[in-house]
Amino acid sequence: GGAGPAAPEDNGTSSFGGSAAASNHGGSGSAGGGGGGTGSSNVSLTGDYMLELKDLQHKIMTLQDNTELQRVVEMIAATGCYEITSATFDFDLCALDVMTVRRLQDFFATS
């Protein structure tokens, strides 16, 4: 009996649901539960908030200006809630705290 050994590749990175990645991953956009308690906010993912996140995702995905894209990456990198692959900078908007989301929204409001 007992649980077998964990697969060596599974080092927790699978908690990135990719519901908002900085690469065109398509995805169903469902907010997956995901792993550990990295989120410091107790925001309930209400319908309104999810609409705000989807709007933010669209703005991020359609950014053309590299300077603006760099600013967005820096804001998200500051949270530690991201994953870097050889070609992409992946993050889950649902995992970001509200302050970061507001910062991103303010950035797009003024850019």
C-alpha positions in Angstrom: 0.0 0.0 0.0 0.9 3.6 0.5 1.4 6.3 -2.0 4.2 5.8 -4.6 7.0 8.3 -5.0 6.1 11.6 -6.7 7.2 12.1 -10.3 10.5 14.0 -10.3 9.2 16.5 -12.9 6.3 17.6 -10.6 8.0 20.3 -8.6 5.0 22.5 -8.0 5.2 24.5 -11.2 2.0 22.9 -12.4 0.0 25.2 -10.1 0.3 27.9 -12.9 -3.0 27.3 -14.6 -2.1 29.5 -17.5 -5.4 31.3 -17.3 -3.4 34.5 -18.3 -0.1 33.9 -19.9 2.0 36.4 -21.7 2.1 34.0 -24.6 -0.8 33.0 -26.8 -1.8 29.8 -25.1 -5.4 29.9 -25.8 -6.7 28.2 -22.7 -10.2 27.9 -21.4 -9.8 30.8 -19.0 -11.2 28.9 -16.1 -9.7 30.0 -12.8 -8.1 26.9 -11.5 -7.7 26.4 -7.7 -4.0 25.8 -8.0 -1.4 25.1 -5.3 0.0 26.7 -2.1 -1.1 29.8 -0.3 1.0 32.3 -2.2 -1.8 34.8 -2.5 -1.9 37.2 0.3 -5.2 38.7 -0.7 -8.6 37.3 0.3 -10.3 38.5 -2.8 -13.3 36.4 -3.8 -13.2 35.9 -7.6 -16.6 37.4 -8.2 -18.0 37.8 -11.7 -17.2 41.5 -11.8 -13.6 40.9 -10.7 -13.2 38.1 -13.2 -14.5 40.5 -16.0 -11.9 43.1 -14.8 -9.2 40.4 -15.0 -10.3 39.3 -18.5 -10.2 42.9 -19.6 -6.7 43.3 -18.1 -5.6 40.0 -19.8 -6.8 41.3 -23.2 -4.8 44.6 -22.7 -1.7 42.7 -21.7 -2.0 40.2 -24.6 -2.4 43.0 -27.2 0.5 45.2 -26.0 2.7 46.3 -28.9 5.1 48.7 -27.2 8.1 46.9 -25.7 8.7 49.6 -23.1 5.1 49.2 -21.8 5.4 45.4 -21.9 8.6 45.7 -19.8 6.8 47.8 -17.2 4.0 45.2 -17.0 6.5 42.4 -16.6 8.3 44.3 -13.8 5.1 44.9 -11.9 4.2 41.2 -12.1 7.8 40.0 -11.4 7.7 42.1 -8.2 5.0 39.7 -6.9 7.0 36.6 -7.4 3.9 34.9 -9.0 5.3 34.0 -12.3 7.1 31.3 -14.2 9.7 31.8 -17.0 10.1 29.3 -19.8 12.6 29.5 -22.6 10.2 31.6 -24.7 7.5 32.9 -22.4 6.8 34.8 -19.1 3.8 33.0 -17.7 1.6 34.3 -14.9 -1.9 33.8 -13.5 -3.8 37.0 -13.1 -6.1 35.3 -10.5 -3.1 34.7 -8.3 -2.0 38.3 -8.2 -3.0 40.4 -5.2 -5.5 43.2 -5.6 -2.9 46.0 -5.3 -0.9 44.6 -8.2 -4.1 44.3 -10.3 -5.0 47.9 -9.5 -1.5 49.0 -10.4 -1.8 47.3 -13.7 -5.2 48.8 -14.3 -3.8 52.3 -13.5 -0.9 51.7 -15.8 -3.2 50.9 -18.7 -5.5 53.8 -17.8 -2.6 56.3 -18.2 -0.7 54.6 -21.1 
